[in-house]
Amino acid sequence: MISPQTLALIREWLPQLLVAAGQTLQMTVWAYALGAVMGLLIALGGMSRQRWLSGLCRVYIEFIRGTPTLIQLFLIYFGLTSVNIVIPGFQAAVIALGAHYAAYMAEVYRSGIVAVDSGQREAAQAIGMRRGQAMAYVIFPQAVRIILPPMTNFAISLLKDTSVASLIAAPELMMRANDITSEYYMPMQVYLLSGAMYFAMSYPLSLGVRYLERRFGRGRQLNLNLA
């Protein structure tokens, strides 16, 4: 049973946490957009015929996947100051999270592209399409149905990972929760409320993942049956 005093405090905290939740969503959207664009470029670079380019993309993917997100965040926020590059906390978090998820998204893009039947590429080239045109108009549109569900999963993970940005004082939900906790000394109540807000933001995305998996799963099964 929640006491009247606790309810009164929750009503006092809620507007502040809602503003912070909005900042978390903004951070998620910007970082996701950056990661999606970078991931596609890295995936295409990794599939390039230029060995130096494909090798460079592979090194990037392995480095990012082999080091903690927090290290990457600190390198951008604190490390770049040694070369006189100062990035505000919010922007540093967007760059770090976007660059981190780009490595994972690149692998999803690559898997989706490779999964498209090679005959599609050959047919496109047979009618005179160049390699880039075949990728843009034939291969990638078919790969989208494979790519979308895991890409939506990454959005959920990214939303939760924005909490690490509180360590560089970037304005987001976890930082505000920490501020309220240090002021009122009620960590259980504050963090439970914050957790409920993270859940409220991520649950619709998880429903979207299930819908996409069912929809595209049926589409793939239909194609197999027709084949």
N, C-alpha and C positions, 0 to 999 in steps of 0.2 A: 504494500500500500504506500503510495507516494504522499508525503505530508503536504499540507497547504503551503508551507514555507518553500519546499522544494519546487512545487508547481509555480509559485510566484517567481522563483529564480529562473526556472526554465523559460517562462514567458519573457523574462528580461534578457536571457541569453539568446533566445531564438532569432530575433532580428539580426543580431551581429553574425550569428552562424550562417544565416541564410545569405547574407551579403558575401561572406567568405565562401560559401558553397557556389555562388555565382562566379566568383573568381576562379575556383577550382575547375568549373566547367569551361570557362574561357581558356585556362591553361591547357586543359585536355584537348579542346578543339584545335588550338594553334599547334600544339605539339604533335597531335595526330596528323594534321595536314602536312606539317613538315616531314614527319616520318614517312607518310605515304608517298610523297613526291621523291624524297631521297631514296626510299626503298626501291621504287621503280627504276630510278636512274642507276642504282647500284646493281639491281638485278640484270638490267640490260647490259651494263658494263661488264658484269661477271660472265655474260654469255657472248661477249664480243670475241671476234677472231684475233684481236690484238692481245697477245699474251701479257704484255705489261699491264694493260688495263684490267683484264680479267684477274690477274694476280693481285693487283692493288685492291680490287673490290673484295677478293677473298680474304686478304689480310685484314681489311677493315671489319668484315663480318666476324672473323675469328677473334679479333681483339675486343670488339664490343661485347660479344657473347661470352668472352672469357674473363671480363672484369666487372666488378659491381657497378650498378647504376650510380651509387653514391660517389665512387671514385671519379666517374665521368663528370658528375655534377660539380664536384669540388675542383676538378681540373679546369672547368670552364669559368666557374665563379671566382675561385681563389688563384688558380694557376696562371690565368691570363693577365692578372695584375702585374706579374713579374715582367711582362713585356709592354706594360702601360696600356693594356686593354681592360677597361672596367665595364662590366655588363651588369645592369640592375638585376636583382634577384628573380623577378618574374620572367624576364627575357632569358636569363641564364637557365632557368628551369625548363622553359620551352625548348631551348636549343639542346640541352642535355637529354631531355626525355625524347625529343624528336629524333636526335641522332642515335639514341639507344634503340628505339623501336624500329628505326629504319633498317637495322641489320636483320632483325627478325622478319620484318615485312618483305625484305628483299628475297629471303628464302621462300616465303609464301608465293610471291610473284613468280619466282623461278620454277617452283613446283607446279604452279598452275599452267604456266606456259609450256613446260615440258610435257604435261599430261595431255595436251591437245594432240590429236593424232597427226603424225608427220605427213600423212597424205593431204591434209588441209594446206600445209605449207607448199607442198609440191604442186597442188592444183592451182594455188595462187600464183606461183612462179610460172606455171605453164601458160597462164593467160596474160603474162607479161608484167606482173607486179614485181617491183623491186623488194628486197628483203625488208626494208622499213615499212613499205606499204602493206606487205603481207602481214607483218606484225600488228600494224595499227588497225587494219580493216578486217582481217580474217582470224588471226591467232588470238589476239588479246580479247576481243569480244566474247570468244568462246571460253577463254580462261577465267573470265569474270565470275561465272557461276561456281567455279572451284575456289576462287580466291575469297569471295565475299564472307562466308561464315567465319573462317579463321581471322580475317581482318577485323570483323566486328568483335571477336573475342579479344583482340589486342586493344580495342577501345576500352573494354571493361578493365583490363589489366592496367592500362595507362591511367585511367581515372583514379584507380586506387594508388598507383605509384606516385601520383602528384604529392602524396603526403611527405615524401622525402624532401620536397622543396621547403618544408618548414625549417630544415636545418640551416638554410641560408637566408632565413627570414623573408622568403617570398610570400606575398599575400595569398593565402589559400586557407581552406577549412581547418587543417590540422594545426597550423600556426595560431589561428584564432582560438582554437580549443585549448592549446597550451597556455595562451595568454589568460584565458578565463580561469583555467585550473590554478595557475599561479596566483590569481587574485582572490579566488573564493575557496581554494583548498578542498574542492569536491571533485576529485578526478573520476570517480566511478560514474557519477551522474553526467558529467560533461562528456566523457569519452563514449558512454553508452549513447547519448544523444547524437554525438558526431558520427558514431558507427551507424546509427539508424539513418542518418542523412546520406552517408556514402551508399548504404544499401538502397535507399530510395532513388538515388541517381543511377546506380548500376543495374538494378533489377530490370527496368525496361529494356536495357541493352541485351541482357541475357535472354529475355523473351524474343528479342529480334534475332538473336543467334539461332535459337531453336526453330523459329519460323523459317529462316533461310535454309537451315539444314534439312528441314522437312520438304520445303519447296524444291530445292535444287537436288535433293536426294531422289525425290520422285521423278524429276526431269531426267536424271542420269539413268534411273531404272527403266524409264520409258524408252530412252534411246537404246539401251541394251536389249530390251524386248523387241524393238523394231529391227535391230540389227540381226 
